[in-house]
Amino acid sequence: MSVRPPQSFRHSQEDRNGLNVLEYELMSERADSLGRHGLKVEAALAALKAWTGERQSAQEREKLLNDASDAVWAFFIQREICGMRNNRDAIQRYGIPNEVIARLGAIRK
């Protein structure tokens, strides 16, 4: 019969072997990357929102939509890596338009 050590002993063993230090560094990198992706989403959505039909062409708007959908797609992937599976709060917080969401993951020619 095998016996598992109590949880209070297990934490002290993880501290000694450096696992907590590594996990802390990985979590820090994930959070930093998530923040950078969030800034890219904000910039791409701001550029899309600044588009005006009088000064810019429809092709430019198409490019802005594609750039925004790529930034949002990468942001959602990074959120999943961080353990956040539900993107509804991010869609609401960033005000991501439906036309951007419709293009997520699309492969362009």
Disulfide bonds with the S-S distance in Angstrom:
none
